[in-house]
């Protein structure tokens, strides 16, 4: 058991709670409040972060077009393909390779990715950092920067979401809980509109990470999937983003910064359900069913039919002023630039109130622990803070998002299509990694892909 805090709030000392499964400090914690701006929630972290170790600063490469012109000039080691001083480039890297599958032994070397953060690599073409002889002339990030793996993996002992949830529920019972709310006692000040300021955690845009560190979190199959996407972002300039085609966005996209920031999160609290609604790239909704239990018969724990859902199904309970949730029955999918996740993904999430020195409610500190035995070699953790801006009596109402398809894959490239244009269209298998099928058909001819597993084999 470790002594931890129920909130990361800097405004007031939080109540101390002893827990084996929540509130462990994040080290190093990204000091996002230094660049928090009420006028611009997308304010970029600065080039140099005072008091924060320089080896954890932005990896890059980035520049104005890659950051919505919030960054003035170039942030990175070198441009136009030149290797940074003191760095010996590899004979082949992701920008010069003709077969990334054959380069597998190089994936553990950050030079293979030119020390790009995933966000920096993803922005090479779009941010006009690719140089004058692309893709070989791509820019380099800083090779001496990274966010440490030990700050990414879960600090808790649990290997399954079920064990984690049951331990937290047992702790609540030892404190006389779980707390049972009525409409008279439910924390009504939680209901309202929230914003999420940029740069808070390692996952949201992958600004802080080297590729080999992230790949070390993944199983072999999911390593391959992440490098496949990196290659087609960096080399072939053929990104396949679900939102471009009006495909679903998937569960993990709610933790990706650009999917849920252009309009506030809406939170509604009742005694039997807490709802989190957010939307930018799509409508993201989490309904926390308070006090319910999962049906354990089936592929994964579930509430409804034995069919995976895009945002899963969630149960939860109150432990004092903390809301603890367990989500399961998630449809495996992708987040562009980030690792894919499987239908075995389950999460434990904890929401705790952040208050000022006089007890005024300011927002919610949100901690998530992610269990995916198919994609992850061990559980990982993320934290973020949602700052309350108002109740529902102020601000614009939530804009429900309907996606109108105007972009299609033509010869393996995302292509805008004007109304009335006739195109040849192949219906994708939406559950069969359609992005990968496009890459493999149009951009991987002659590559030596690993043999697919024989589902009829007894090996």
C-alpha positions as CSV (number, residue, x, y, z in Angstrom):
1,X,0.0,0.0,0.0
2,X,1.3,3.5,-0.8
3,X,0.1,6.8,0.6
4,X,-1.2,8.9,-2.2
5,X,-3.5,11.8,-2.9
6,X,-7.0,11.9,-4.3
7,X,-6.2,14.9,-6.4
8,X,-3.3,16.5,-8.1
9,X,-4.6,20.0,-7.4
10,X,-2.0,22.7,-6.7
11,X,-4.7,25.0,-5.5
12,X,-5.4,23.3,-2.2
13,X,-3.9,20.4,-0.2
14,X,-6.1,17.4,-1.1
15,X,-7.5,14.9,1.4
16,X,-5.0,12.1,1.9
17,X,-6.1,8.6,1.1
18,X,-4.2,5.3,1.4
19,X,-4.7,3.3,-1.8
20,X,-3.0,0.5,-3.7
21,X,-4.7,1.5,-6.9
22,X,-5.1,5.2,-7.4
23,X,-3.5,8.6,-7.1
24,X,0.2,7.5,-7.3
25,X,2.2,10.5,-8.3
26,X,3.4,10.9,-11.9
27,X,7.2,11.3,-12.1
28,X,8.1,13.3,-14.1
29,X,4.8,15.2,-14.1
30,X,4.5,17.4,-17.2
31,X,4.1,21.0,-15.8
32,X,1.2,21.9,-18.1
33,X,-0.1,24.7,-15.9
34,X,2.9,26.8,-16.9
35,X,1.4,27.3,-20.3
36,X,-2.2,27.0,-19.4
37,X,-4.2,29.9,-21.0
38,X,-7.8,30.7,-20.5
39,X,-7.9,32.4,-23.9
40,X,-6.2,29.5,-25.8
41,X,-6.6,26.0,-24.5
42,X,-4.4,24.9,-27.4
43,X,-1.4,27.0,-26.3
44,X,1.8,25.0,-27.1
45,X,4.3,24.0,-24.4
46,X,7.3,26.4,-24.7
47,X,10.7,25.5,-26.2
48,X,12.3,25.6,-22.9
49,X,10.4,24.7,-19.8
50,X,11.8,26.4,-16.7
51,X,12.4,24.0,-13.8
52,X,11.6,20.9,-15.9
53,X,14.6,18.7,-17.0
54,X,15.7,19.5,-20.5
55,X,15.8,15.8,-21.4
56,X,12.0,15.8,-21.2
57,X,11.3,18.9,-23.3
58,X,9.5,18.6,-26.6
59,X,11.2,16.1,-28.9
60,X,10.1,17.7,-32.2
61,X,10.5,18.3,-35.0
62,X,7.8,21.0,-35.1
63,X,7.2,24.4,-36.6
64,X,4.5,26.9,-37.3
65,X,2.3,25.0,-39.8
66,X,2.6,21.8,-37.6
67,X,1.2,23.7,-34.6
68,X,-1.5,25.9,-35.9
69,X,1.1,28.7,-36.0
70,X,1.4,28.6,-32.3
71,X,5.1,28.0,-32.6
72,X,7.3,30.6,-34.1
73,X,10.1,29.1,-36.2
74,X,11.5,25.5,-36.2
75,X,11.8,23.3,-33.1
76,X,14.1,20.4,-33.8
77,X,17.7,19.3,-34.3
78,X,18.2,19.8,-38.1
79,X,16.3,20.3,-41.3
80,X,16.6,19.1,-44.9
81,X,17.9,15.7,-44.1
82,X,21.2,16.7,-42.4
83,X,22.1,14.6,-39.4
84,X,22.5,16.5,-36.1
85,X,26.0,17.2,-34.8
86,X,27.4,14.1,-33.0
87,X,24.8,11.7,-34.4
88,X,25.8,9.1,-36.9
89,X,22.8,8.4,-39.1
90,X,21.9,4.8,-40.0
91,X,22.5,3.6,-43.6
92,X,18.7,3.2,-43.9
93,X,15.9,4.7,-41.9
94,X,12.1,5.1,-42.1
95,X,12.5,7.9,-44.6
96,X,14.8,6.0,-47.0
97,X,13.7,2.4,-46.5
98,X,12.0,0.5,-49.2
99,X,10.7,-2.2,-46.8
100,X,10.2,-1.3,-43.2
101,X,9.3,-4.9,-42.3
102,X,12.8,-6.0,-43.2
103,X,14.2,-3.3,-40.9
104,X,12.7,-4.8,-37.8
105,X,16.1,-5.0,-36.0
106,X,16.4,-1.2,-36.4
107,X,13.1,-0.3,-34.8
108,X,14.8,-0.2,-31.3
109,X,17.1,2.6,-32.5
110,X,15.7,6.1,-32.3
111,X,17.8,7.1,-35.3
112,X,15.7,4.8,-37.5
113,X,12.9,7.4,-36.9
114,X,15.4,10.3,-37.0
115,X,14.6,10.9,-33.4
116,X,11.1,12.2,-34.4
117,X,8.3,12.2,-31.9
118,X,5.3,10.4,-33.4
119,X,3.6,13.8,-33.6
120,X,6.6,15.3,-35.3
121,X,6.9,12.4,-37.8
122,X,3.1,12.7,-38.5
123,X,3.5,16.4,-39.3
124,X,6.6,16.1,-41.6
125,X,4.6,16.5,-44.8
126,X,1.6,18.5,-43.5
127,X,3.9,20.8,-41.5
128,X,6.2,21.3,-44.5
129,X,9.2,20.0,-42.7
130,X,10.0,17.2,-45.2
131,X,12.7,19.2,-47.0
132,X,13.5,19.7,-50.7
133,X,14.1,16.0,-51.7
134,X,11.4,14.2,-49.8
135,X,11.1,11.9,-48.1
136,X,14.9,11.5,-47.7
137,X,15.3,15.1,-46.7
138,X,13.1,14.9,-43.6
139,X,13.9,16.8,-40.5
140,X,15.4,15.4,-37.3
141,X,14.0,15.7,-33.7
142,X,16.2,15.9,-30.6
143,X,17.9,12.6,-29.9
144,X,18.7,13.5,-26.3
145,X,15.0,14.0,-25.3
146,X,12.4,11.5,-24.3
147,X,9.6,10.8,-21.8
148,X,10.7,7.9,-19.6
149,X,9.0,4.5,-19.9
150,X,8.7,4.1,-16.2
151,X,6.4,7.2,-16.1
152,X,4.1,5.6,-18.8
153,X,3.6,2.1,-17.4
154,X,1.1,1.6,-14.5
155,X,2.7,2.0,-11.1
156,X,0.2,-0.4,-9.6
157,X,0.6,-4.2,-9.1
158,X,-2.5,-5.3,-10.9
159,X,-2.4,-7.3,-14.2
160,X,-6.2,-7.1,-15.0
161,X,-8.8,-4.4,-14.8
162,X,-11.1,-6.7,-12.8
163,X,-8.5,-7.2,-10.0
164,X,-7.8,-3.4,-10.0
165,X,-11.5,-2.6,-9.7
166,X,-12.2,-5.1,-7.1
167,X,-9.3,-3.9,-5.0
168,X,-10.6,-0.3,-5.2
169,X,-14.1,-1.4,-4.3
170,X,-12.7,-3.3,-1.3
171,X,-10.9,-0.2,-0.2
172,X,-14.2,1.8,-0.4
173,X,-15.9,-0.9,1.7
174,X,-13.2,-0.7,4.3
175,X,-14.0,3.1,4.6
176,X,-17.7,2.4,5.0
177,X,-18.6,2.7,1.3
178,X,-19.2,2.7,-1.5
179,X,-20.9,6.1,-1.1
180,X,-24.6,5.9,-2.1
181,X,-25.9,9.2,-3.5
182,X,-29.4,10.5,-3.8
183,X,-30.4,13.6,-5.8
184,X,-30.0,15.6,-2.5
185,X,-26.4,14.4,-2.0
186,X,-25.0,13.8,-5.5
187,X,-22.1,16.2,-6.3
188,X,-24.1,18.6,-8.5
189,X,-21.2,21.0,-8.9
190,X,-19.6,18.4,-11.2
191,X,-22.4,18.9,-13.8
192,X,-21.3,21.4,-16.3
193,X,-18.8,22.3,-19.1
194,X,-15.1,21.5,-19.0
195,X,-12.0,22.2,-21.1
196,X,-8.8,20.1,-21.4
197,X,-5.6,22.2,-21.8
198,X,-2.9,21.1,-24.2
199,X,0.3,19.3,-23.4
200,X,-0.8,17.6,-20.1
201,X,0.2,14.0,-20.7
202,X,2.4,11.8,-22.8
203,X,-0.3,10.2,-24.9
204,X,-2.5,13.1,-26.0
205,X,-0.4,14.1,-29.0
206,X,2.8,12.1,-28.4
207,X,4.9,15.3,-28.4
208,X,7.3,14.1,-25.7
209,X,8.2,10.5,-26.9
210,X,10.8,8.7,-28.9
211,X,9.4,5.8,-31.0
212,X,11.5,3.0,-29.4
213,X,10.2,3.9,-26.0
214,X,6.6,3.6,-27.2
215,X,7.3,0.4,-29.1
216,X,8.7,-1.2,-26.0
217,X,5.2,-1.1,-24.5
218,X,3.7,-3.2,-27.3
219,X,3.5,-6.8,-28.3
220,X,5.2,-7.8,-31.5
221,X,2.1,-7.6,-33.7
222,X,1.2,-4.1,-32.4
223,X,4.8,-2.9,-32.8
224,X,4.5,-3.8,-36.5
225,X,1.2,-2.0,-36.7
226,X,2.6,1.2,-35.2
227,X,5.7,1.2,-37.5
228,X,3.5,0.4,-40.5
229,X,1.5,3.6,-39.8
230,X,4.7,5.6,-39.1
231,X,6.1,4.5,-42.5
232,X,3.1,5.5,-44.4
233,X,2.9,8.9,-42.6
234,X,6.7,9.5,-43.1
235,X,7.6,7.8,-46.3
236,X,4.7,7.3,-48.7
237,X,2.7,10.3,-47.4
238,X,-0.4,8.2,-47.4
239,X,-2.0,8.7,-43.9
240,X,-5.3,6.9,-43.4
241,X,-7.2,8.7,-40.6
242,X,-10.6,7.3,-39.7
243,X,-12.1,10.8,-39.6
244,X,-11.1,11.5,-43.2
245,X,-13.5,8.8,-44.4
246,X,-16.2,9.3,-41.7
247,X,-15.2,6.0,-40.2
248,X,-15.7,5.5,-36.4
249,X,-13.2,7.1,-34.1
250,X,-13.0,4.5,-31.4
251,X,-12.5,4.5,-27.6
252,X,-8.9,5.7,-27.3
253,X,-9.6,8.8,-29.4
254,X,-11.2,10.4,-26.4
255,X,-7.7,10.6,-24.9
256,X,-6.3,12.1,-28.1
257,X,-6.2,15.9,-27.7
258,X,-7.5,17.0,-31.1
259,X,-10.5,14.8,-31.0
260,X,-12.2,16.4,-28.0
261,X,-11.1,20.0,-27.6
262,X,-13.0,22.3,-30.0
263,X,-16.1,22.2,-27.9
264,X,-16.2,21.7,-24.1
265,X,-16.8,18.4,-22.4
266,X,-20.3,18.1,-20.9
267,X,-20.6,16.2,-17.6
268,X,-24.0,15.3,-16.1
269,X,-24.2,13.6,-12.6
270,X,-27.2,11.7,-11.3
271,X,-27.4,9.1,-8.5
272,X,-27.5,6.2,-11.0
273,X,-25.5,7.4,-13.9
274,X,-22.7,9.9,-14.7
275,X,-22.4,10.9,-18.3
276,X,-19.3,12.4,-20.0
277,X,-19.9,13.8,-23.5
278,X,-17.3,15.3,-25.8
279,X,-17.0,15.9,-29.5
280,X,-14.7,17.3,-32.2
281,X,-13.8,14.5,-34.6
282,X,-16.9,12.6,-33.5
283,X,-19.4,12.3,-30.6
284,X,-17.7,10.6,-27.6
285,X,-19.9,9.5,-24.8
286,X,-19.2,7.5,-21.6
287,X,-22.2,6.5,-19.5
288,X,-21.0,5.3,-16.1
289,X,-23.7,3.0,-14.6
290,X,-23.3,3.5,-10.9
291,X,-23.5,0.3,-8.7
292,X,-24.0,-2.2,-11.6
293,X,-22.0,-5.3,-12.2
294,X,-20.7,-6.9,-15.4
295,X,-21.9,-10.1,-16.9
296,X,-18.7,-12.2,-16.8
297,X,-19.9,-14.7,-19.4
298,X,-18.5,-14.0,-22.8
299,X,-15.3,-12.8,-24.4
300,X,-14.9,-9.9,-22.0
301,X,-17.0,-8.5,-19.1
302,X,-20.1,-6.6,-20.4
303,X,-23.4,-5.1,-19.6
304,X,-25.4,-5.7,-22.8
305,X,-25.1,-8.1,-25.7
306,X,-21.9,-10.0,-26.3
307,X,-20.9,-7.6,-29.0
308,X,-18.1,-5.1,-28.8
309,X,-19.1,-1.4,-28.6
310,X,-17.1,1.5,-30.0
311,X,-16.9,3.2,-26.6
312,X,-17.3,0.1,-24.5
313,X,-19.6,-0.2,-21.5
314,X,-18.8,1.3,-18.1
315,X,-19.7,0.6,-14.5
316,X,-18.6,2.6,-11.4
317,X,-19.0,3.5,-7.8
318,X,-18.3,6.5,-5.5
319,X,-15.5,6.3,-2.9
320,X,-16.2,9.5,-0.9
321,X,-15.7,12.3,-3.5
322,X,-13.9,10.1,-6.0
323,X,-15.7,8.4,-8.9
324,X,-14.1,5.1,-9.9
325,X,-15.0,3.3,-13.2
326,X,-14.3,0.1,-15.1
327,X,-14.9,0.0,-18.9
328,X,-15.0,-3.2,-20.9
329,X,-16.5,-4.6,-24.2
330,X,-14.5,-2.1,-26.3
331,X,-14.2,-2.4,-30.1
332,X,-10.6,-2.6,-31.1
333,X,-9.5,0.2,-33.4
334,X,-6.8,2.9,-34.0
335,X,-5.9,6.5,-33.2
336,X,-3.8,8.0,-36.0
337,X,-0.2,8.3,-35.0
338,X,-0.8,6.4,-31.7
339,X,-0.7,2.6,-31.2
340,X,-3.7,0.5,-32.2
341,X,-5.7,-1.2,-29.5
342,X,-7.5,-4.5,-29.4
343,X,-11.0,-5.6,-28.4
344,X,-9.5,-6.9,-25.1
345,X,-8.8,-3.4,-23.9
346,X,-10.3,-2.6,-20.5
347,X,-9.7,0.5,-18.4
348,X,-9.9,1.7,-14.8
349,X,-10.5,5.4,-14.5
350,X,-10.7,7.6,-11.5
351,X,-12.1,11.2,-11.4
352,X,-11.4,13.3,-8.3
353,X,-12.4,16.9,-7.6
354,X,-9.9,19.8,-7.8
355,X,-10.7,22.7,-5.5
356,X,-9.2,26.0,-4.5
357,X,-8.0,27.1,-1.1
358,X,-11.6,27.9,0.0
359,X,-13.1,24.7,-1.3
360,X,-14.5,26.0,-4.6
361,X,-14.8,23.3,-7.2
362,X,-12.4,23.9,-10.1
363,X,-12.5,20.7,-12.2
364,X,-11.7,17.0,-12.3
365,X,-8.4,15.2,-12.1
366,X,-8.7,12.2,-14.4
367,X,-6.5,9.1,-14.0
368,X,-6.7,6.2,-16.5
369,X,-5.1,2.8,-16.3
370,X,-5.2,0.7,-19.5
371,X,-5.2,-3.1,-19.7
372,X,-4.8,-4.7,-23.1
373,X,-3.2,-8.2,-23.0
374,X,-3.3,-8.4,-26.8
375,X,-1.6,-5.1,-27.6
376,X,0.3,-4.2,-24.4
377,X,3.2,-6.0,-22.7
378,X,2.1,-4.4,-19.4
379,X,-0.6,-1.9,-18.3
380,X,-0.1,1.8,-19.0
381,X,-1.4,5.0,-17.3
382,X,-2.4,8.5,-18.3
383,X,-3.5,11.5,-16.3
384,X,-5.2,14.8,-17.3
385,X,-7.2,17.6,-15.7
386,X,-10.5,18.8,-17.0
387,X,-11.1,22.4,-15.9
388,X,-14.7,23.5,-15.3
389,X,-15.7,26.6,-17.3
390,X,-19.4,26.9,-16.5
391,X,-22.7,25.2,-15.8
392,X,-25.2,24.6,-18.6
393,X,-26.8,28.0,-18.0
394,X,-23.9,29.5,-20.0
395,X,-22.2,28.8,-23.3
396,X,-23.2,27.3,-26.6
397,X,-25.1,24.0,-26.5
398,X,-23.3,20.8,-27.5
399,X,-23.1,20.5,-31.3
400,X,-23.9,16.9,-32.3
401,X,-21.5,15.9,-35.0
402,X,-22.7,14.3,-38.2
403,X,-19.9,13.3,-40.7
404,X,-20.5,14.0,-44.3
405,X,-18.1,11.9,-46.5
406,X,-16.2,14.1,-48.9
407,X,-12.9,12.3,-48.9
408,X,-12.3,8.8,-50.4
409,X,-9.3,6.6,-50.9
410,X,-8.3,6.7,-54.6
411,X,-5.3,4.7,-55.6
412,X,-4.4,4.5,-51.9
413,X,-4.4,8.3,-51.3
414,X,-7.0,10.3,-49.4
415,X,-8.6,12.4,-52.1
416,X,-11.3,15.1,-51.8
417,X,-14.2,14.4,-54.2
418,X,-16.6,17.1,-55.3
419,X,-20.4,16.4,-55.4
420,X,-21.5,14.8,-58.6
421,X,-18.1,13.2,-59.3
422,X,-18.3,9.5,-60.2
423,X,-15.5,7.3,-58.7
424,X,-14.8,3.7,-58.4
425,X,-15.2,2.7,-54.8
426,X,-14.3,-0.5,-52.9
427,X,-16.4,-1.1,-49.8
428,X,-13.9,-1.7,-46.9
429,X,-14.2,-4.4,-44.3
430,X,-14.7,-1.9,-41.4
431,X,-13.6,-4.5,-38.8
432,X,-10.6,-5.7,-40.8
433,X,-8.1,-2.9,-40.3
434,X,-9.2,-1.1,-43.5
435,X,-6.4,1.4,-43.3
436,X,-3.8,-1.4,-43.4
437,X,-5.6,-3.0,-46.4
438,X,-5.2,0.2,-48.3
439,X,-1.5,0.5,-47.4
440,X,-0.8,-3.1,-48.3
441,X,-2.6,-3.0,-51.6
442,X,-1.2,0.3,-52.9
443,X,2.0,1.0,-51.1
444,X,3.7,-2.2,-50.0
445,X,4.2,-4.1,-53.2
446,X,7.4,-6.2,-53.0
447,X,7.7,-5.8,-49.2
448,X,8.2,-8.9,-47.1
449,X,5.3,-8.8,-44.7
450,X,5.3,-11.2,-41.8
451,X,3.2,-14.3,-42.5
452,X,-0.3,-14.0,-41.0
453,X,-1.2,-16.3,-38.2
454,X,-3.0,-19.5,-39.3
455,X,-6.2,-19.5,-37.3
456,X,-6.5,-23.3,-37.9
457,X,-3.0,-24.1,-36.6
458,X,-2.6,-26.0,-33.4
459,X,0.9,-24.5,-32.7
